[in-house]
Amino acid sequence: MIKLPRYTRSQLEIFRFSFCLLSPIAVMYYIGTDTDKKLNVPGFWPDPETLNKIPKEPYEIKAELARMKKERLEKRLRLEKKIAEEYGIDIEAEKAKIKAEMGGSPSQ
């Protein structure tokens, strides 16, 4: 039978202290080296070309607002067309009816 060495209480405390101190450092060192190989997930970050670019110049802001208004108008026309085709509702007649109910003239 192999006889194991007996450690004193102070030696055990020193081992425990050094283990608790060096374990996180060793983990941080292991993860910190070659992180591109270990933690790389292809396609995780989007390409900069596909990100939203915030307009900074006044002409860029005006162009972006015009684009947004155009998209909104196209969507509205598409929805009005869909409502007219699927449900047979005349949008202009509905608008005139609502204006008449609210007290406005239908020709406005």
N, CA, C and O atoms as a Tinker XYZ file with bonds, in Angstrom:
   432  protein
     1  N      0.837000   -1.173000    0.000000    73     2
     2  CA     0.000000    0.000000    0.000000    64     1     3
     3  C      0.885000    1.241000    0.000000    63     2     4     5
     4  O      1.893000    1.324000    0.703000    81     3
     5  N      0.459000    2.214000   -0.830000    73     3     6
     6  CA     1.242000    3.443000   -0.948000    64     5     7
     7  C      0.847000    4.382000    0.179000    63     6     8     9
     8  O     -0.332000    4.607000    0.454000    81     7
     9  N      1.866000    4.915000    0.813000    73     7    10
    10  CA     1.605000    5.835000    1.915000    64     9    11
    11  C      1.591000    7.258000    1.361000    63    10    12    13
    12  O      2.577000    7.728000    0.794000    81    11
    13  N      0.438000    7.946000    1.538000    73    11    14
    14  CA     0.296000    9.316000    1.066000    64    13    15
    15  C      0.843000   10.274000    2.106000    63    14    16    17
    16  O      0.734000   10.023000    3.306000    81    15
    17  N      1.437000   11.381000    1.645000    73    15    18
    18  CA     1.962000   12.338000    2.626000    64    17    19
    19  C      0.817000   13.050000    3.344000    63    18    20    21
    20  O     -0.244000   13.302000    2.773000    81    19
    21  N      1.066000   13.364000    4.607000    73    19    22
    22  CA     0.081000   14.100000    5.389000    64    21    23
    23  C      0.386000   15.583000    5.277000    63    22    24    25
    24  O      1.519000   16.027000    5.466000    81    23
    25  N     -0.649000   16.327000    4.967000    73    23    26
    26  CA    -0.496000   17.773000    4.846000    64    25    27
    27  C     -1.022000   18.438000    6.104000    63    26    28    29
    28  O     -2.004000   17.996000    6.701000    81    27
    29  N     -0.356000   19.492000    6.486000    73    27    30
    30  CA    -0.824000   20.244000    7.652000    64    29    31
    31  C     -1.954000   21.171000    7.212000    63    30    32    33
    32  O     -2.202000   21.368000    6.023000    81    31
    33  N     -2.609000   21.718000    8.187000    73    31    34
    34  CA    -3.732000   22.603000    7.892000    64    33    35
    35  C     -3.282000   23.839000    7.129000    63    34    36    37
    36  O     -3.995000   24.293000    6.234000    81    35
    37  N     -2.135000   24.390000    7.452000    73    35    38
    38  CA    -1.644000   25.584000    6.763000    64    37    39
    39  C     -1.313000   25.270000    5.306000    63    38    40    41
    40  O     -1.570000   26.091000    4.425000    81    39
    41  N     -0.745000   24.090000    5.043000    73    39    42
    42  CA    -0.447000   23.715000    3.658000    64    41    43
    43  C     -1.740000   23.558000    2.848000    63    42    44    45
    44  O     -1.805000   23.941000    1.680000    81    43
    45  N     -2.754000   22.995000    3.481000    73    43    46
    46  CA    -4.036000   22.830000    2.809000    64    45    47
    47  C     -4.669000   24.187000    2.495000    63    46    48    49
    48  O     -5.227000   24.377000    1.414000    81    47
    49  N     -4.584000   25.121000    3.432000    73    47    50
    50  CA    -5.138000   26.459000    3.208000    64    49    51
    51  C     -4.384000   27.187000    2.103000    63    50    52    53
    52  O     -4.995000   27.891000    1.298000    81    51
    53  N     -3.072000   27.027000    2.055000    73    51    54
    54  CA    -2.277000   27.652000    0.992000    64    53    55
    55  C     -2.670000   27.061000   -0.361000    63    54    56    57
    56  O     -2.803000   27.791000   -1.344000    81    55
    57  N     -2.855000   25.745000   -0.411000    73    55    58
    58  CA    -3.276000   25.110000   -1.660000    64    57    59
    59  C     -4.651000   25.623000   -2.082000    63    58    60    61
    60  O     -4.862000   25.957000   -3.248000    81    59
    61  N     -5.579000   25.683000   -1.136000    73    59    62
    62  CA    -6.928000   26.154000   -1.448000    64    61    63
    63  C     -6.915000   27.592000   -1.942000    63    62    64    65
    64  O     -7.580000   27.922000   -2.923000    81    63
    65  N     -6.150000   28.454000   -1.258000    73    63    66
    66  CA    -6.058000   29.860000   -1.649000    64    65    67
    67  C     -5.470000   29.988000   -3.051000    63    66    68    69
    68  O     -5.994000   30.729000   -3.883000    81    67
    69  N     -4.385000   29.268000   -3.309000    73    67    70
    70  CA    -3.749000   29.373000   -4.625000    64    69    71
    71  C     -4.653000   28.796000   -5.716000    63    70    72    73
    72  O     -4.686000   29.321000   -6.829000    81    71
    73  N     -5.381000   27.729000   -5.411000    73    71    74
    74  CA    -6.301000   27.158000   -6.400000    64    73    75
    75  C     -7.417000   28.147000   -6.726000    63    74    76    77
    76  O     -7.747000   28.358000   -7.894000    81    75
    77  N     -8.000000   28.756000   -5.682000    73    75    78
    78  CA    -9.085000   29.718000   -5.901000    64    77    79
    79  C     -8.591000   30.964000   -6.620000    63    78    80    81
    80  O     -9.351000   31.597000   -7.353000    81    79
    81  N     -7.341000   31.318000   -6.423000    73    79    82
    82  CA    -6.789000   32.500000   -7.073000    64    81    83
    83  C     -6.378000   32.210000   -8.511000    63    82    84    85
    84  O     -6.611000   33.031000   -9.398000    81    83
    85  N     -5.776000   31.064000   -8.748000    73    83    86
    86  CA    -5.217000   30.783000  -10.064000    64    85    87
    87  C     -6.204000   30.133000  -11.036000    63    86    88    89
    88  O     -6.000000   30.208000  -12.247000    81    87
    89  N     -7.256000   29.505000  -10.541000    73    87    90
    90  CA    -8.214000   28.865000  -11.455000    64    89    91
    91  C     -8.871000   29.865000  -12.405000    63    90    92    93
    92  O     -8.873000   29.628000  -13.613000    81    91
    93  N     -9.435000   30.981000  -11.906000    73    91    94
    94  CA   -10.026000   31.942000  -12.848000    64    93    95
    95  C     -8.992000   32.545000  -13.798000    63    94    96    97
    96  O     -9.291000   32.814000  -14.961000    81    95
    97  N     -7.782000   32.753000  -13.298000    73    95    98
    98  CA    -6.730000   33.306000  -14.153000    64    97    99
    99  C     -6.392000   32.321000  -15.266000    63    98   100   101
   100  O     -6.199000   32.721000  -16.414000    81    99
   101  N     -6.321000   31.038000  -14.931000    73    99   102
   102  CA    -6.025000   30.026000  -15.948000    64   101   103
   103  C     -7.144000   29.941000  -16.984000    63   102   104   105
   104  O     -6.873000   29.805000  -18.177000    81   103
   105  N     -8.389000   30.021000  -16.541000    73   103   106
   106  CA    -9.516000   29.980000  -17.475000    64   105   107
   107  C     -9.491000   31.202000  -18.384000    63   106   108   109
   108  O     -9.690000   31.082000  -19.593000    81   107
   109  N     -9.247000   32.385000  -17.804000    73   107   110
   110  CA    -9.181000   33.599000  -18.619000    64   109   111
   111  C     -8.026000   33.536000  -19.608000    63   110   112   113
   112  O     -8.156000   34.008000  -20.738000    81   111
   113  N     -6.913000   32.966000  -19.205000    73   111   114
   114  CA    -5.774000   32.838000  -20.112000    64   113   115
   115  C     -6.101000   31.872000  -21.243000    63   114   116   117
   116  O     -5.777000   32.135000  -22.401000    81   115
   117  N     -6.746000   30.748000  -20.909000    73   115   118
   118  CA    -7.089000   29.757000  -21.928000    64   117   119
   119  C     -8.063000   30.344000  -22.947000    63   118   120   121
   120  O     -7.881000   30.178000  -24.153000    81   119
   121  N     -9.094000   31.029000  -22.460000    73   119   122
   122  CA   -10.085000   31.599000  -23.368000    64   121   123
   123  C     -9.506000   32.793000  -24.113000    63   122   124   125
   124  O     -9.881000   33.043000  -25.259000    81   123
   125  N     -8.609000   33.526000  -23.489000    73   123   126
   126  CA    -8.055000   34.726000  -24.108000    64   125   127
   127  C     -7.095000   34.460000  -25.240000    63   126   128   129
   128  O     -6.831000   35.359000  -26.038000    81   127
   129  N     -6.558000   33.251000  -25.339000    73   127   130
   130  CA    -5.626000   32.952000  -26.420000    64   129   131
   131  C     -6.373000   32.274000  -27.556000    63   130   132   133
   132  O     -7.142000   31.341000  -27.324000    81   131
   133  N     -6.159000   32.726000  -28.755000    73   131   134
   134  CA    -6.780000   32.192000  -29.972000    64   133   135
   135  C     -8.304000   32.187000  -29.891000    63   134   136   137
   136  O     -8.945000   31.179000  -30.189000    81   135
   137  N     -8.872000   33.311000  -29.491000    73   135   138
   138  CA   -10.336000   33.366000  -29.391000    64   137   139
   139  C    -11.001000   33.265000  -30.754000    63   138   140   141
   140  O    -12.145000   32.822000  -30.851000    81   139
   141  N    -10.306000   33.667000  -31.801000    73   139   142
   142  CA   -10.905000   33.559000  -33.133000    64   141   143
   143  C    -11.175000   32.106000  -33.498000    63   142   144   145
   144  O    -12.179000   31.804000  -34.143000    81   143
   145  N    -10.290000   31.208000  -33.092000    73   143   146
   146  CA   -10.484000   29.795000  -33.412000    64   145   147
   147  C    -11.496000   29.138000  -32.469000    63   146   148   149
   148  O    -12.311000   28.324000  -32.904000    81   147
   149  N    -11.447000   29.490000  -31.183000    73   147   150
   150  CA   -12.280000   28.807000  -30.192000    64   149   151
   151  C    -13.721000   29.297000  -30.181000    63   150   152   153
   152  O    -14.651000   28.496000  -30.089000    81   151
   153  N    -13.906000   30.600000  -30.274000    73   151   154
   154  CA   -15.236000   31.166000  -30.081000    64   153   155
   155  C    -15.823000   31.748000  -31.359000    63   154   156   157
   156  O    -16.795000   32.500000  -31.292000    81   155
   157  N    -15.267000   31.425000  -32.512000    73   155   158
   158  CA   -15.723000   32.019000  -33.760000    64   157   159
   159  C    -17.021000   31.365000  -34.224000    63   158   160   161
   160  O    -17.114000   30.143000  -34.340000    81   159
   161  N    -18.014000   32.202000  -34.486000    73   159   162
   162  CA   -19.274000   31.738000  -35.050000    64   161   163
   163  C    -19.426000   32.440000  -36.393000    63   162   164   165
   164  O    -19.673000   33.646000  -36.425000    81   163
   165  N    -19.285000   31.717000  -37.504000    73   163   166
   166  CA   -19.364000   32.371000  -38.810000    64   165   167
   167  C    -20.740000   32.981000  -39.048000    63   166   168   169
   168  O    -21.767000   32.357000  -38.784000    81   167
   169  N    -20.738000   34.198000  -39.546000    73   167   170
   170  CA   -21.990000   34.882000  -39.860000    64   169   171
   171  C    -22.700000   35.454000  -38.657000    63   170   172   173
   172  O    -23.864000   35.839000  -38.768000    81   171
   173  N    -22.039000   35.528000  -37.497000    73   171   174
   174  CA   -22.701000   36.057000  -36.297000    64   173   175
   175  C    -22.932000   37.557000  -36.424000    63   174   176   177
   176  O    -24.040000   38.036000  -36.183000    81   175
   177  N    -21.893000   38.303000  -36.803000    73   175   178
   178  CA   -22.017000   39.745000  -36.965000    64   177   179
   179  C    -22.439000   40.045000  -38.398000    63   178   180   181
   180  O    -21.894000   39.462000  -39.335000    81   179
   181  N    -23.400000   40.945000  -38.581000    73   179   182
   182  CA   -23.837000   41.259000  -39.946000    64   181   183
   183  C    -22.776000   42.064000  -40.692000    63   182   184   185
   184  O    -21.935000   42.732000  -40.090000    81   183
   185  N    -22.841000   41.981000  -42.016000    73   183   186
   186  CA   -21.918000   42.755000  -42.836000    64   185   187
   187  C    -22.233000   44.238000  -42.687000    63   186   188   189
   188  O    -23.403000   44.612000  -42.606000    81   187
   189  N    -21.213000   45.085000  -42.649000    73   187   190
   190  CA   -21.469000   46.528000  -42.532000    64   189   191
   191  C    -22.287000   47.085000  -43.698000    63   190   192   193
   192  O    -22.981000   48.089000  -43.538000    81   191
   193  N    -22.214000   46.445000  -44.873000    73   191   194
   194  CA   -22.969000   46.940000  -46.022000    64   193   195
   195  C    -24.469000   46.738000  -45.839000    63   194   196   197
   196  O    -25.272000   47.473000  -46.415000    81   195
   197  N    -24.852000   45.735000  -45.034000    73   195   198
   198  CA   -26.271000   45.445000  -44.858000    64   197   199
   199  C    -26.884000   46.195000  -43.676000    63   198   200   201
   200  O    -28.094000   46.122000  -43.466000    81   199
   201  N    -26.078000   46.905000  -42.911000    73   199   202
   202  CA   -26.596000   47.619000  -41.747000    64   201   203
   203  C    -27.269000   48.920000  -42.164000    63   202   204   205
   204  O    -27.009000   49.452000  -43.243000    81   203
   205  N    -28.132000   49.417000  -41.299000    73   203   206
   206  CA   -28.750000   50.711000  -41.542000    64   205   207
   207  C    -27.703000   51.794000  -41.371000    63   206   208   209
   208  O    -26.975000   51.832000  -40.379000    81   207
   209  N    -27.643000   52.657000  -42.341000    73   207   210
   210  CA   -26.724000   53.783000  -42.254000    64   209   211
   211  C    -27.549000   55.029000  -41.947000    63   210   212   213
   212  O    -28.451000   55.386000  -42.705000    81   211
   213  N    -27.239000   55.677000  -40.849000    73   211   214
   214  CA   -27.991000   56.848000  -40.429000    64   213   215
   215  C    -27.570000   58.028000  -41.298000    63   214   216   217
   216  O    -26.379000   58.323000  -41.394000    81   215
   217  N    -28.535000   58.716000  -41.941000    73   215   218
   218  CA   -28.166000   59.874000  -42.754000    64   217   219
   219  C    -27.725000   61.026000  -41.861000    63   218   220   221
   220  O    -28.345000   61.304000  -40.834000    81   219
   221  N    -26.647000   61.691000  -42.264000    73   219   222
   222  CA   -26.103000   62.775000  -41.451000    64   221   223
   223  C    -26.218000   64.129000  -42.144000    63   222   224   225
   224  O    -26.406000   65.149000  -41.480000    81   223
   225  N    -26.109000   64.149000  -43.453000    73   223   226
   226  CA   -26.192000   65.399000  -44.208000    64   225   227
   227  C    -27.658000   65.735000  -44.485000    63   226   228   229
   228  O    -28.496000   64.838000  -44.585000    81   227
   229  N    -27.968000   67.041000  -44.609000    73   227   230
   230  CA   -29.372000   67.426000  -44.855000    64   229   231
   231  C    -29.970000   66.808000  -46.118000    63   230   232   233
   232  O    -31.135000   66.409000  -46.116000    81   231
   233  N    -29.188000   66.723000  -47.195000    73   231   234
   234  CA   -29.737000   66.143000  -48.426000    64   233   235
   235  C    -29.985000   64.643000  -48.255000    63   234   236   237
   236  O    -30.912000   64.095000  -48.852000    81   235
   237  N    -29.147000   63.970000  -47.430000    73   235   238
   238  CA   -29.374000   62.548000  -47.168000    64   237   239
   239  C    -30.650000   62.345000  -46.356000    63   238   240   241
   240  O    -31.405000   61.401000  -46.592000    81   239
   241  N    -30.881000   63.241000  -45.396000    73   239   242
   242  CA   -32.080000   63.148000  -44.558000    64   241   243
   243  C    -33.328000   63.348000  -45.410000    63   242   244   245
   244  O    -34.307000   62.615000  -45.271000    81   243
   245  N    -33.285000   64.360000  -46.305000    73   243   246
   246  CA   -34.441000   64.610000  -47.173000    64   245   247
   247  C    -34.689000   63.431000  -48.106000    63   246   248   249
   248  O    -35.837000   63.048000  -48.336000    81   247
   249  N    -33.622000   62.857000  -48.639000    73   247   250
   250  CA   -33.774000   61.706000  -49.532000    64   249   251
   251  C    -34.359000   60.510000  -48.777000    63   250   252   253
   252  O    -35.203000   59.789000  -49.309000    81   251
   253  N    -33.915000   60.305000  -47.547000    73   251   254
   254  CA   -34.433000   59.187000  -46.743000    64   253   255
   255  C    -35.905000   59.399000  -46.399000    63   254   256   257
   256  O    -36.694000   58.456000  -46.442000    81   255
   257  N    -36.280000   60.645000  -46.056000    73   255   258
   258  CA   -37.687000   60.932000  -45.770000    64   257   259
   259  C    -38.553000   60.712000  -47.010000    63   258   260   261
   260  O    -39.654000   60.171000  -46.918000    81   259
   261  N    -38.046000   61.137000  -48.169000    73   259   262
   262  CA   -38.797000   60.927000  -49.412000    64   261   263
   263  C    -38.957000   59.436000  -49.694000    63   262   264   265
   264  O    -40.026000   59.000000  -50.122000    81   263
   265  N    -37.912000   58.654000  -49.460000    73   263   266
   266  CA   -37.990000   57.212000  -49.678000    64   265   267
   267  C    -39.014000   56.575000  -48.742000    63   266   268   269
   268  O    -39.794000   55.717000  -49.155000    81   267
   269  N    -39.007000   57.005000  -47.464000    73   267   270
   270  CA   -39.951000   56.446000  -46.497000    64   269   271
   271  C    -41.396000   56.802000  -46.864000    63   270   272   273
   272  O    -42.291000   55.964000  -46.756000    81   271
   273  N    -41.620000   58.064000  -47.303000    73   271   274
   274  CA   -42.965000   58.467000  -47.706000    64   273   275
   275  C    -43.429000   57.676000  -48.919000    63   274   276   277
   276  O    -44.589000   57.274000  -49.004000    81   275
   277  N    -42.503000   57.453000  -49.869000    73   275   278
   278  CA   -42.843000   56.687000  -51.068000    64   277   279
   279  C    -43.227000   55.257000  -50.692000    63   278   280   281
   280  O    -44.216000   54.731000  -51.204000    81   279
   281  N    -42.457000   54.621000  -49.804000    73   279   282
   282  CA   -42.774000   53.258000  -49.366000    64   281   283
   283  C    -44.124000   53.197000  -48.664000    63   282   284   285
   284  O    -44.904000   52.268000  -48.874000    81   283
   285  N    -44.393000   54.205000  -47.822000    73   283   286
   286  CA   -45.662000   54.230000  -47.095000    64   285   287
   287  C    -46.844000   54.393000  -48.055000    63   286   288   289
   288  O    -47.879000   53.747000  -47.894000    81   287
   289  N    -46.674000   55.278000  -49.066000    73   287   290
   290  CA   -47.731000   55.480000  -50.050000    64   289   291
   291  C    -47.958000   54.218000  -50.879000    63   290   292   293
   292  O    -49.101000   53.848000  -51.148000    81   291
   293  N    -46.870000   53.555000  -51.285000    73   291   294
   294  CA   -47.007000   52.308000  -52.046000    64   293   295
   295  C    -47.727000   51.241000  -51.228000    63   294   296   297
   296  O    -48.574000   50.515000  -51.749000    81   295
   297  N    -47.385000   51.152000  -49.943000    73   295   298
   298  CA   -48.040000   50.169000  -49.078000    64   297   299
   299  C    -49.526000   50.489000  -48.926000    63   298   300   301
   300  O    -50.370000   49.594000  -48.956000    81   299
   301  N    -49.835000   51.785000  -48.762000    73   299   302
   302  CA   -51.231000   52.183000  -48.603000    64   301   303
   303  C    -52.031000   51.877000  -49.870000    63   302   304   305
   304  O    -53.143000   51.355000  -49.796000    81   303
   305  N    -51.454000   52.205000  -51.044000    73   303   306
   306  CA   -52.149000   51.918000  -52.298000    64   305   307
   307  C    -52.340000   50.420000  -52.496000    63   306   308   309
   308  O    -53.384000   49.975000  -52.974000    81   307
   309  N    -51.319000   49.645000  -52.125000    73   307   310
   310  CA   -51.414000   48.195000  -52.248000    64   309   311
   311  C    -52.532000   47.645000  -51.342000    63   310   312   313
   312  O    -53.301000   46.773000  -51.747000    81   311
   313  N    -52.605000   48.174000  -50.104000    73   311   314
   314  CA   -53.654000   47.719000  -49.184000    64   313   315
   315  C    -55.041000   48.146000  -49.653000    63   314   316   317
   316  O    -56.001000   47.383000  -49.539000    81   315
   317  N    -55.148000   49.386000  -50.189000    73   315   318
   318  CA   -56.443000   49.840000  -50.700000    64   317   319
   319  C    -56.895000   48.972000  -51.866000    63   318   320   321
   320  O    -58.071000   48.625000  -51.976000    81   319
   321  N    -55.950000   48.624000  -52.736000    73   319   322
   322  CA   -56.274000   47.769000  -53.880000    64   321   323
   323  C    -56.720000   46.386000  -53.396000    63   322   324   325
   324  O    -57.670000   45.810000  -53.927000    81   323
   325  N    -56.028000   45.863000  -52.387000    73   323   326
   326  CA   -56.375000   44.549000  -51.846000    64   325   327
   327  C    -57.769000   44.573000  -51.217000    63   326   328   329
   328  O    -58.556000   43.645000  -51.403000    81   327
   329  N    -58.066000   45.636000  -50.474000    73   327   330
   330  CA   -59.389000   45.757000  -49.841000    64   329   331
   331  C    -60.471000   45.854000  -50.909000    63   330   332   333
   332  O    -61.528000   45.233000  -50.795000    81   331
   333  N    -60.193000   46.651000  -51.961000    73   331   334
   334  CA   -61.187000   46.806000  -53.025000    64   333   335
   335  C    -61.413000   45.492000  -53.763000    63   334   336   337
   336  O    -62.548000   45.166000  -54.109000    81   335
   337  N    -60.349000   44.736000  -54.007000    73   335   338
   338  CA   -60.486000   43.482000  -54.752000    64   337   339
   339  C    -61.114000   42.374000  -53.907000    63   338   340   341
   340  O    -62.018000   41.679000  -54.369000    81   339
   341  N    -60.640000   42.207000  -52.672000    73   339   342
   342  CA   -61.101000   41.082000  -51.856000    64   341   343
   343  C    -62.476000   41.309000  -51.235000    63   342   344   345
   344  O    -63.298000   40.395000  -51.184000    81   343
   345  N    -62.723000   42.541000  -50.760000    73   343   346
   346  CA   -63.953000   42.783000  -50.010000    64   345   347
   347  C    -64.964000   43.633000  -50.774000    63   346   348   349
   348  O    -66.103000   43.784000  -50.332000    81   347
   349  N    -64.558000   44.190000  -51.917000    73   347   350
   350  CA   -65.475000   45.002000  -52.713000    64   349   351
   351  C    -65.826000   46.322000  -52.069000    63   350   352   353
   352  O    -66.915000   46.848000  -52.298000    81   351
   353  N    -64.934000   46.870000  -51.272000    73   351   354
   354  CA   -65.185000   48.134000  -50.590000    64   353   355
   355  C    -64.555000   49.253000  -51.409000    63   354   356   357
   356  O    -63.386000   49.181000  -51.788000    81   355
   357  N    -65.359000   50.304000  -51.679000    73   355   358
   358  CA   -64.843000   51.471000  -52.394000    64   357   359
   359  C    -64.266000   52.435000  -51.356000    63   358   360   361
   360  O    -65.003000   52.973000  -50.529000    81   359
   361  N    -62.974000   52.650000  -51.397000    73   359   362
   362  CA   -62.289000   53.464000  -50.386000    64   361   363
   363  C    -62.752000   54.914000  -50.444000    63   362   364   365
   364  O    -63.000000   55.528000  -49.407000    81   363
   365  N    -62.871000   55.469000  -51.661000    73   363   366
   366  CA   -63.270000   56.875000  -51.794000    64   365   367
   367  C    -64.684000   57.086000  -51.265000    63   366   368   369
   368  O    -64.956000   58.098000  -50.618000    81   367
   369  N    -65.579000   56.150000  -51.532000    73   367   370
   370  CA   -66.950000   56.264000  -51.024000    64   369   371
   371  C    -66.958000   56.181000  -49.499000    63   370   372   373
   372  O    -67.716000   56.895000  -48.842000    81   371
   373  N    -66.127000   55.321000  -48.942000    73   371   374
   374  CA   -66.042000   55.206000  -47.479000    64   373   375
   375  C    -65.492000   56.486000  -46.863000    63   374   376   377
   376  O    -65.968000   56.924000  -45.816000    81   375
   377  N    -64.488000   57.092000  -47.508000    73   375   378
   378  CA   -63.936000   58.358000  -47.008000    64   377   379
   379  C    -65.001000   59.452000  -47.028000    63   378   380   381
   380  O    -65.138000   60.210000  -46.068000    81   379
   381  N    -65.757000   59.529000  -48.133000    73   379   382
   382  CA   -66.808000   60.541000  -48.243000    64   381   383
   383  C    -67.882000   60.313000  -47.187000    63   382   384   385
   384  O    -68.400000   61.269000  -46.609000    81   383
   385  N    -68.217000   59.059000  -46.936000    73   383   386
   386  CA   -69.231000   58.732000  -45.929000    64   385   387
   387  C    -68.763000   59.145000  -44.532000    63   386   388   389
   388  O    -69.544000   59.682000  -43.746000    81   387
   389  N    -67.505000   58.898000  -44.229000    73   387   390
   390  CA   -66.966000   59.263000  -42.913000    64   389   391
   391  C    -66.936000   60.772000  -42.754000    63   390   392   393
   392  O    -67.266000   61.290000  -41.688000    81   391
   393  N    -66.536000   61.496000  -43.824000    73   391   394
   394  CA   -66.517000   62.961000  -43.753000    64   393   395
   395  C    -67.919000   63.507000  -43.556000    63   394   396   397
   396  O    -68.109000   64.470000  -42.812000    81   395
   397  N    -68.901000   62.907000  -44.211000    73   395   398
   398  CA   -70.282000   63.357000  -44.063000    64   397   399
   399  C    -70.775000   63.108000  -42.645000    63   398   400   401
   400  O    -71.500000   63.936000  -42.092000    81   399
   401  N    -70.400000   61.997000  -42.055000    73   399   402
   402  CA   -70.813000   61.697000  -40.682000    64   401   403
   403  C    -70.173000   62.650000  -39.690000    63   402   404   405
   404  O    -70.765000   62.966000  -38.658000    81   403
   405  N    -68.963000   63.113000  -39.997000    73   403   406
   406  CA   -68.267000   64.006000  -39.074000    64   405   407
   407  C    -68.673000   65.458000  -39.279000    63   406   408   409
   408  O    -68.215000   66.325000  -38.534000    81   407
   409  N    -69.516000   65.753000  -40.264000    73   407   410
   410  CA   -70.002000   67.111000  -40.450000    64   409   411
   411  C    -69.279000   67.872000  -41.541000    63   410   412   413
   412  O    -69.611000   69.029000  -41.800000    81   411
   413  N    -68.317000   67.270000  -42.177000    73   411   414
   414  CA   -67.615000   67.933000  -43.271000    64   413   415
   415  C    -68.322000   67.686000  -44.574000    63   414   416   417
   416  O    -69.151000   66.782000  -44.681000    81   415
   417  N    -67.998000   68.485000  -45.566000    73   415   418
   418  CA   -68.622000   68.283000  -46.871000    64   417   419
   419  C    -67.915000   67.146000  -47.592000    63   418   420   421
   420  O    -66.704000   66.993000  -47.427000    81   419
   421  N    -68.617000   66.341000  -48.385000    73   419   422
   422  CA   -68.002000   65.199000  -49.063000    64   421   423
   423  C    -67.062000   65.604000  -50.190000    63   422   424   425
   424  O    -66.286000   64.767000  -50.653000    81   423
   425  N    -67.097000   66.847000  -50.650000    73   423   426
   426  CA   -66.251000   67.254000  -51.768000    64   425   427
   427  C    -64.860000   67.687000  -51.324000    63   426   428   429
   428  O    -64.026000   67.998000  -52.174000    81   427
   429  N    -64.587000   67.717000  -50.053000    73   427   430
   430  CA   -63.276000   68.180000  -49.576000    64   429   431
   431  C    -62.194000   67.227000  -49.887000    63   430   432
   432  O    -61.036000   67.476000  -49.550000    81   431
